[in-house]
Amino acid sequence: MTESEWLDANARYLSDALANLRERLQRCAPPQAGASAVAPSGAGERRPLLGFWHRRAGAGGASPNALPISPPASAPPASPRPPDDGSGTPNAHDAADATDALDAQTPRLPSALELIAQRFGLGAFERDVLLLCAAMELDTSIAGLCATAQGDRALAYPTFALALHLFDHGGWDALSPDRALRYWRLVEIGAGNGTLLSSPLRADERIVNFIKGVTCVDDRLAPLVVPLIVPLTVPLATPPAPAAAGAAPGQDAARDADLDALPASQRAAVETIVAAASARENDSDSTVPTVWLLGADPAGKRAVAATAARALGLQAYRLDSAMLPAAPGELDAFARLWRRESVLLPVMLYIDAEQADGLQTIIDPLLSRIGGGVFVATRHLWPNVAQTPLAIEIDRPSASEQKAYWRAASPEIGAALADTLAEQFDLNPSAIGALAQRETGACAPAEPPLDQRLWDAARALTRPGLDLLARRIVSNALWDDLVLPAAQHELLHQIADQVRHRGTVYRDWGFAARMSRGLGISVLFAGATGTGKTMAAEVLANHLRLDLFRIDLSAVVSKYIGETEANLRRLFDAAEGGGAILFFDEADALFGKRTEVKDSHDRYANIEINYLLQRMESYRGLAVLATNMKAALDQAFLRRLRFIVDFPFPGAAEREQMWRRAFPSDTPLAGLDYARLARLNLTGGHIAVIAVNAAFQAARAGTAVTMPIVFNAARVEFRKLDRPVNETDFRWSEAAV
């Protein structure tokens, strides 16, 4: 049966059910109000509203009131049990044994109302009550008929008293809080005159929509959740997966296409989830388990969840942990509404707990209330998880897998370019496909060259959002701008070479298998303030065409136990995708000597340092640490560094070079004696400040930059540094030239 055929059949069923209900209400009217009512057939007998739902003792054949609908060819899809918390929660699977034999000519699938009754375990009376309440929203005549049947114009709505009078098999407990109608919020009790019997009953809007055949997510949940979509990627050439037992050919093809779009490790994760769900099909719980997706690849976890859900015939919806209600009552309401939604529709919940520090006390109760059919995406498995979880590590695609995706994305991307991009940028397959399509498509620009366009696009895409923890430095500094001894220049070139040729040495030449501490490249720049540490980092970033981030230590280091580690984790996780250069200025504040453990703060400080060392060793980019107090750093930490570059205080020859490069070519200069200026004992950073200040003084005076102006700016800089000013050093006359 097609969807449109089912909708037509459901509409006919509902129309007949409403006609039957109107007839019942007319029969129920008091004699003085119902003289003109339709005469009941079978005087004295109160028939059930929908006779085909009830099997009467001794009755044979179909009920004369049976509506044209047949049972499904197979049992409806098993829906998860409500959580068993010992509070008498109604079970959505324990449907009452109250189904009559139906006509063989009727539709093959049950109506929406029948589905609700089956899935939420409604008895015959509860089912009739739900239809009575829903009828108020579906038929404008029902309100008047309710008032007539109750003999009071003010009671133009369903009440429990009316339901007990209308329908057989009524029970006082049908509206108790732990029975299905109220627990699942199928029916709401409105504000009345204070008695349960006469208070208004109203069907929940979501349930009314479902009865009509409208299958949209509850509007109270819709603002909190968004659908997870299977990412569109270029599938790699992989062996076909074995066909699932009982799966239709079209379903198999769609599932295989989804799996082929994933890297091998992520395909294995999907197959593990599907196998775990299939193993529970015959369990009494009959639900998809709670699945913990671990690791540092949020995009990969979303792709695995969306693909696994689709393979199970479900749609996953993402809930950001920041949207979780904190109040216990609101949390319980959300859990119950979502649980109800998962019974009505084939859906799963994906809780994005990547940034859920401190929210375990909220998410744990939510999981216990929902009971299953949930993905939880987090970096690590939380301690003290209530049940033995299905936990799967979702790895990022390897460099070789990413290279294959680059090659498959466009024939214009050759092996060398794919290798370069895969080694530097850690991208998921969908991002690779989107970048390749944009930069190689018909609308792609001709300039700059393709390799530069792809590099810049990948760099922009992976640029981390570190605004709260770091500041991005944009620089055009070149090697010629650095004034350093030859040995330091050589070390900096070696650092650049190691970043550029990591793939060749680590992967192709096999060194990765021999390096137990990780493949990160960590460098220490040590030297006094202004000796060129920051400029050297800028030169490396510009040369390697990578982003450079200066770490704001005041934002990273916290006095609160454990918070520094959390900040470091966010910092490194955000920077991993593009391998940005992380520049820790004044690193001694963060990487100081490990302390003797005297209290809990000392213990956690040492834990944070150890965590930092581990992250630096595994970081796929370059970590540059700058300090002007090298002696303050822990020797154990220094041993783990790949390079240590000492920036010496510049000598007279280096200072003269710095003075010659301090002024741009467009600056008007007059009679500067660079050798004389080099006698001032300053670092390159201070020389740069003096040059800028001198230029402003010359601009104010309307003259070129002269020696007296430069000396005046130098005098100001010395005083700023609390250094003694010997006027003889700053005296200048034209005769001295």
BAVO-258441 format. One record per residue (C-alpha): residue in three letters; x, y, z. Coordinates in steps of 0.05 Angstrom, whole numbers, plus 32768, in hexadecimal, padded with zeros to 4 digits. Example, Ala and Ser with C-alpha at 12.3 -4.5 7.8 and 13.67 -1.06 7.14 Angstrom:
<recs>
ALA80F67FA6809C SER81117FEB808F 
</recs>
This chain:
<recs>
MET800080008000 THR801B80447FED GLU801C8080801B SER7FE480A27FF6 GLU7FB980637FF8 TRP7FC5805C8043 LEU7FB280A6804E ASP7F71809B8026 ALA7F61805C804E ASN7F71807F808F ALA7F4480B9807D ARG7F0A808A806C TYR7F15806580AD LEU7F1580A580D5 SER7ED780BE80B2 ASP7EB1807F80C3 ALA7ECB8080810A LEU7EB380C88113 ALA7E6F80B780F6 ASN7E6A807D8127 LEU7E7D80AB8160 ARG7E4980DF814C GLU7E1480A8814B ARG7E2980918190 LEU7E2680D781AD GLN7DE180E18190 ARG7DC880A181B0 CYS7DE680B681F2 ALA7DBE80F881F5 PRO7D8A80FF822C PRO7D4280EF8214 GLN7D2B81388217 ALA7D67814E81EE GLY7D6B811381BF ALA7D24810B81A5 SER7D3C811A815F ALA7D7B80F18167 VAL7D8880B5813B ALA7D6580798159 PRO7D9580458173 SER7D978002814F GLY7D907FCA8181 ALA7D6A7FEC81B9 GLY7D857FE481FF GLU7DCA7FCD81E8 ARG7E067FFB81F1 ARG7E377FE981BA PRO7E817FFA81BD LEU7E9380358192 LEU7EBF800D8163 GLY7EA57FC78166 PHE7EDD7FA9813D TRP7F0C7FB98177 HIS7EE77F8C81A8 ARG7EDF7F4181AA ARG7E9F7F3281D1 ALA7E967EF181F5 GLY7E6B7EC381CA ALA7E677EF3818F GLY7E777ED6814C GLY7E8A7EF7810A ALA7E997F3F80FE SER7E777F758126 PRO7E407F9B8100 ASN7E657FDB8111 ALA7EA87FC580F5 LEU7ECA7FFA80CC PRO7EED7FE8808A ILE7F347FDC80A2 SER7F5F7F9E80A5 PRO7F9B7F8A80D0 PRO7FE07F9580B3 ALA7FFF7F5C808B SER80347F5980C1 ALA803A7F738107 PRO80487FBD810D PRO80917FD18119 ALA80A57FC38160 SER80AC80038187 PRO80D7800B81C5 ARG80BD7FFF820A PRO80B4803B8237 PRO80EA803D826C ASP80DD800E82A6 ASP80EB803782E3 GLY80BE80118311 SER808880468311 GLY8053802082EB THR8063803F82A7 PRO803280248273 ASN80527FF8823F ALA8048800D81F7 HIS804D7FC581E0 ASP801A7FA3820D ALA7FDF7FB181DF ALA7F9E7F9681F8 ASP7F847F5681D8 ALA7F477F7881BD THR7F4B7F738172 ASP7F127F568149 ALA7F157F308107 LEU7F157F6380CF ASP7EFC7F648088 ALA7F2E7F488056 GLN7F1E7F7E8023 THR7F347FB78051 PRO7F797FDA804F ARG7FB67FB0805F LEU7FD37FE38091 PRO7FB27FFA80D2 SER7F97803F80D9 ALA7FBD80748101 LEU7F8E806C813C GLU7F9A8021813C LEU7FE5802C813A ILE7FE180588177 ALA7FB78025819B GLN7FE67FEC818A ARG802780118199 PHE8011803181DA GLY7FEA7FF581F4 LEU7FA6801681F7 GLY7F6B7FED820D ALA7F287FF381E9 PHE7F0D80288218 GLU7F4D80518215 ARG7F4C804E81CA ASP7F05806781C7 VAL7F14809F81F8 LEU7F4E80B681CC LEU7F2180B7818E LEU7EEC80DE81B4 CYS7F1F811381C8 ALA7F3F81168183 ALA7EFA811E8163 MET7EF481638183 GLU7F2C817A8155 LEU7F1481548118 ASP7EC981608117 THR7EA781A28129 SER7E668180813B ILE7E8481578174 ALA7E84819181A6 GLY7E39819B819F LEU7E2C815181A2 CYS7E55814B81E2 ALA7E2D81838202 THR7DEC816281ED ALA7E01811E8205 GLN7E14813B8249 GLY7DD68166824E ASP7DFD81A6825A ARG7E1081DA8227 ALA7E4D81EC8251 LEU7E6981A58248 ALA7E7781AC81FE TYR7EB4817F8203 PRO7EC581378214 THR7EC88124825E PHE7EDA80E58282 ALA7E9180DE8298 LEU7E7A80E18250 ALA7EAE80AD823B LEU7E98807D8273 HIS7E508085825C LEU7E5F807D8212 PHE7E8E80428210 ASP7E917FFC822C HIS7ECB7FE08255 GLY7ED880228277 GLY7F05802482B4 TRP7F13805A82E6 ASP7F5E805082DF ALA7F5E80618295 LEU7F7280A982A5 SER7FA2809982DD PRO7FE680BB82D3 ASP800A807982C8 ARG7FDB805F8292 ALA7FEA80698249 LEU7FB980A28239 ARG7FD980D2826B TYR801F80B68272 TRP802B80BD8228 ARG800480FE8226 LEU7FD380E581F3 VAL7F9B81068219 GLU7F9E81438246 ILE7F6F8155827F GLY7F5B819E827B ALA7F4781CD82B3 GLY7EFF81BF82C6 ASN7ED581C58304 GLY7F06819C832C THR7EEB81568320 LEU7F0B812282F4 LEU7EC8810D82D8 SER7EB4815182BD SER7EF7816F82AA PRO7F038179825F LEU7F2B8144823B ARG7F5581598200 ALA7F7F813081D0 ASP7FC7814881C8 GLU7FD1816E8187 ARG800A81408171 ILE7FDD8104817A VAL7FA481248153 ASN7FD48132811A PHE7FEC80EA811B ILE7FA580D08119 LYS7F9A80FB80DB GLY7FD880DC80BC VAL8005811980C5 THR804B80FF80D8 CYS8073813B80EF VAL809D8141812D ASP807A815D816A ASP807D81A98167 ARG809781AA81AF LEU80D381808199 ALA80DE81A08155 PRO810381DE816F LEU813481B18195 VAL8146817C8162 VAL815C817D8119 PRO815F814280E9 LEU81A2812180DE ILE81AD81188094 VAL81D980E28075 PRO8212810B8057 LEU821A810D800C THR825F80F47FF9 VAL828280D47FBF PRO828280897FCE LEU82C480657FC8 ALA82CC80237FA4 THR82BD7FF07FDA PRO82A57FA77FD9 PRO82597FA37FDE ALA823E7F958023 PRO82167F55802C ALA81CB7F5D8025 ALA81A37F638064 ALA81737F2A8072 GLY812D7F3B805C ALA81407F7F8040 ALA81217F977FFF PRO81507FA07FC4 GLY81467FEB7FC5 GLN81547FEF800F ASP81947FC78006 ALA81AB7FF57FCF ALA819E80337FF8 ARG81C080168034 ASP81FD8001800C ALA820280467FED ASP820180668032 LEU82368036804C ASP8263803F800F ALA8264808A801D LEU8286807E8061 PRO82CE806D8071 ALA82DC80258082 SER82E0802F80CD GLN829E805580CE ARG827C802080A3 ALA82907FED80D7 ALA82718018810D VAL822F801B80E7 GLU822F7FD080DE THR823C7FC68128 ILE82017FF2813A VAL81D27FD08109 ALA81E87F8B8122 ALA81DC7F9F816A ALA81967FB88159 SER81867F7A8131 ALA819C7F4E816C ARG81677F6F8197 GLU812D7F668167 ASN81137F29818C ASP81207F4681D1 SER80E67F5C81FC ASP81037FA381F9 SER81057FA281AD THR81297FE481A8 VAL81688001818A PRO819B800781C2 THR81BB804681DB VAL81FA804F81B3 TRP8235807981CB LEU825D80978191 LEU82A280AA81AB GLY82DD80D0818D ALA82F281148174 ASP82CE81148131 PRO82888133813A ALA827A813080EF GLY828C80E780EC LYS825F80D78126 ARG822580FB8106 ALA823080D580C5 VAL8233809280E9 ALA81F480A18110 ALA81CC80B980D4 THR81E2807D80AA ALA81D5804A80E0 ALA8190806780EF ARG817E806680A5 ALA8196801E809F LEU8166800D80D7 GLY812D803280B5 LEU8130806C80E6 GLN813C80B680E2 ALA816E80D38114 TYR816281178133 ARG819A81408152 LEU819281608197 ASP81C8819081AC SER81D8818781F6 ALA81D381D281FE MET818881CC81EF LEU817B819A8226 PRO814A81B1825B ALA816B81B3829F ALA812E81B282CD PRO811A816B82E0 GLY80D1817682CC GLU80E481928288 LEU8116815A827D ASP80E18125828D ALA80B08147825E PHE80E281488225 ALA80F580FF8231 ARG80AC80EA8231 LEU809B811181F3 TRP80D780F681CE ARG80C780AF81E5 ARG808180B881CB GLU809C80D3818A SER80C880958181 VAL808B806A8189 LEU806380928156 LEU809B809A8123 PRO80DA80738110 VAL810B80A48130 MET814A80A3815A LEU816980D98184 TYR81B180F1817B ILE81C9811881B8 ASP8204814481A5 ALA822B814581E6 GLU826E815A81C8 GLN826E819881F4 ALA8246817B822E ASP827681888266 GLY824F818482A7 LEU820F816C8286 GLN821681238297 THR81E5812C82D1 ILE81B18143829E ILE81BF81138265 ASP81C380D48291 PRO817C80DA82AB LEU816480EB8265 LEU818280AB824A SER816280818281 ARG811E80A08273 ILE812180968228 GLY813C8050822F GLY815B804481EB GLY815E805A81A3 VAL8190809181B3 PHE81D580A38198 VAL820180C981CA ALA823C80ED81A8 THR827480FF81D8 ARG82BF80FF81D9 HIS82C780C9820F LEU829880988231 TRP828080B78271 PRO8290809582B3 ASN8259807082D9 VAL822C8066829E ALA81EE804382B9 GLN81EC80098287 THR82207FE48260 PRO822280108222 LEU822E800181D9 ALA826A803081D1 ILE828B8039818D GLU82C98063817E ILE82BE808B813F ASP8301809A8120 ARG830F80D180EE PRO831C80B880A8 SER836680A780A1 ALA839380D18074 SER8393809A8040 GLU834680978041 GLN834280E2803B LYS837280E08000 ALA834580AD7FDE TYR830980DB7FE9 TRP832F81167FCB ARG834180EC7F8E ALA82F980D37F86 ALA82DC81187F8D SER82F881337F4C PRO8325811A7F14 GLU8349815D7F17 ILE8366814C7F5B GLY83A581247F50 ALA83C880F57F80 ALA83FC81287F97 LEU83C8815E7FA6 ALA839A812C7FC9 ASP83D481157FF3 THR83E7815C8007 LEU83A0816E801A ALA8393812D8040 GLU83D381348069 GLN83C4817B8080 PHE8378817E8087 ASP834D814E80AE LEU830B81508088 ASN82CE81238085 PRO82B981068042 SER827E81358038 ALA82AA81728043 ILE82DD81578011 GLY82A7814D7FDE ALA828981927FE8 LEU82CC81B57FE3 ALA82E1818E7FA5 GLN829E819C7F83 ARG82A281E67F92 GLU82EA81F07F7B THR82E981C27F3E GLY82A281CE7F25 ALA828C81F67EE9 CYS828782367F13 ALA82CC822F7F32 PRO82FC82697F24 ALA8339825F7EF8 GLU836782837F28 PRO838A82767F56 PRO83A0822F7F44 LEU837681F47F5B ASP83A781DD7F90 GLN83A882217FB0 ARG835C82287FAD LEU835181E47FCD TRP838581F28003 ASP836882358015 ALA832182198015 ALA833481E08042 ARG835A820F8070 ALA831E823D8076 LEU82EF82028083 THR831A81E580BA ARG832B822880DA PRO831A821B8123 GLY82EB8246814B LEU831B82598183 ASP830582A0818F LEU82FC829581D9 LEU833E827081E3 ALA836D828B81AE ARG837782C4817C ARG838682B88133 ILE83C382DD811A VAL83C682F180D0 SER840C82FF80B8 ASN843383088077 ALA847682FF8099 LEU84AC82DF806D TRP84ED82BB807B ASP851482FA8068 ASP84F1832080A0 LEU851182F480D4 VAL8555830C80ED LEU857282CF8110 PRO85B482A88111 ALA85BB827380DB ALA85B1823A810C GLN856D82548122 HIS8559825E80D9 GLU856B821680CA LEU854281FC8104 LEU8505822380ED HIS850C820780A7 GLN851081C080C4 ILE84D081CC80EA ALA84AD81E280AA ASP84C881A58085 GLN84AD817580BA VAL8468819380B6 ARG8468818F806B HIS848481498063 ARG84628125809D GLY843C80F6806F THR847980DE804A VAL84A280CF8089 TYR846B80B680B7 ARG843F808F8088 ASP8467807E8049 TRP84A98070806C GLY848A804D80A8 PHE84A1807A80E1 ALA845A808180FD ALA845C80388116 ARG849B8046813E MET848680868161 SER8460807381A0 ARG845780BA81BB GLY843080D68180 LEU844080FB8140 GLY843781438158 ILE846C8177814A SER847881A28188 VAL84AA81DB8188 LEU84C3820A81BE PHE84D8825181AE ALA8501826B81E8 GLY851C82B281EE ALA851382F6820B THR84D7832181F8 GLY84DD833E81B3 THR8512830E8198 GLY84E682F5815F LYS84BF82BA817B THR847B82D38163 MET849682E88120 ALA84B682A48116 ALA847282838122 GLU845382B380F0 VAL848882A280BD LEU847A825780C6 ALA842F826180BF ASN8437828C8081 HIS8469825C8062 LEU843E821F806F ARG83FD8244805D LEU83DE823280A0 ASP83B6825880D3 LEU83DA82718110 PHE83B682788153 ARG83D4829A818F ILE83BA827881CE ASP839C82A68202 LEU83B782858241 SER838982AE826E ALA834E828C824B VAL836C8246824E VAL838982438294 SER8354824182CA LYS8357823F8315 TYR831E820D8316 ILE833181C4831A GLY832B81A082D7 GLU831681DD82AF THR835B81E98290 GLU835B81A28275 ALA831681AE8257 ASN832E81EE8236 LEU836B81CB821A ARG8340819381FE ARG831281C581DB LEU834F81E981C0 PHE837281AD81A1 ASP8331818E8188 ALA831E81CD8164 ALA836281D48143 GLU836A818B812D GLY8343819080EC GLY837281C080C9 GLY83B381B580F0 ALA83B881FF8101 ILE83F782178123 LEU83EA8222816E PHE84178258818B PHE8419825681D8 ASP8437829881ED GLU8455829D8233 ALA845182518235 ASP8473824D8279 ALA843182628299 LEU84118224827C PHE844A81F38276 GLY846F820282B6 LYS849281D082E2 ARG8466819B82FE THR845A81A68347 GLU8460817A8383 VAL841B81618395 LYS8405818383D5 ASP83BB818A83C8 SER8386817A8394 HIS839781B8836B ASP83DF81A18363 ARG83C7815C834E TYR83988178831A ALA83CD81A98301 ASN83FC816E82F3 ILE83C3814882D1 GLU83B7818482A4 ILE840181888291 ASN8402813D8281 TYR83C381458257 LEU83E2817F8232 LEU842181578222 GLN83F6811E8207 ARG83CD814C81DB MET840A816F81C0 GLU8429812C81AD SER83EA81168189 TYR83D981598169 ARG83DC8155811E GLY83F3819D8117 LEU842D81C68132 ALA842E81DF8179 VAL845D821A8184 LEU846D822C81CC ALA848D826E81DC THR84AE8280821E ASN84DF82B38239 MET84EF82878275 LYS850782458259 ALA85248232829D ALA84DE823182BA LEU84C781F8828E ASP84C481B182A6 GLN84FD8187828A ALA84CE814C827F PHE84A5817A8253 LEU84E38192822D ARG84F6814A821D ARG84B5814081F7 LEU84C1817B81C8 ARG84D8816E8181 PHE84FE81B0817B ILE851781E781A9 VAL852A82288186 ASP8550825B81B1 PHE854682A3819B PRO858582C981B1 PHE8587831281C2 PRO859C83338180 GLY85E3834D8178 ALA85F7838E8158 ALA85F983708112 GLU85B483528119 ARG859883928136 GLU85B283BA80FB GLN858E838B80CB MET854F839380F4 TRP855483DF80F0 ARG855D83DC80A5 ARG851D83B3809F ALA84F583D980D3 PHE84DA840E80A4 PRO84B083FD8067 SER84CB84138023 ASP8496844A801D THR84AB846C805E PRO84D184AD8051 LEU851584A88074 ALA854B84DC807C GLY859284CC8092 LEU8587849080BE ASP85C7847280D9 TYR85B6842880E2 ALA85F984168101 ARG85F0844D8135 LEU85A984358144 ALA85C383EE814C ARG85EA84048189 LEU85A8840981AF ASN85A283C781D5 LEU855C83B381BD THR8538837581A3 GLY851483728160 GLY84D1837C8181 HIS84E683BC81A2 ILE850683D58161 ALA84C483CA813D VAL849F83F38172 ILE84D1842C816D ALA84CC842E8121 VAL848084348124 ASN8482846B8159 ALA84B784918132 ALA848D848E80F3 PHE845284AD8118 GLN847D84E58134 ALA849784F480EE ALA845184F480D1 ARG843B85268106 ALA8477855380F7 GLY846D854C80AC THR84B5853680A1 ALA84DB84F7808F VAL84F184C780C6 THR853484E180E0 MET856684CB8114 PRO854E84FD8149 ILE850784E48140 VAL851D849B8146 PHE854784AB8184 ASN850C84CE81A3 ALA84E084918197 ALA8517846481B3 ARG851C848E81F2 VAL84D1848481FD GLU84D9843981F4 PHE851384358226 ARG84E98459825A LYS84AE842B824D LEU84DC83F0825B ASP84F68411829B ARG853C8411827E PRO856D8449828F VAL85728480825B ASN85B88499824E GLU85AF84D88226 THR85F384CF8205 ASP85D8849281E2 PHE859F84BB81C5 ARG85C584F981B1 TRP85C985068167 SER85E3853E813B GLU85E9854580F0 ALA8634854F80F9 ALA863985098113 VAL862484ED80D0 
</recs>
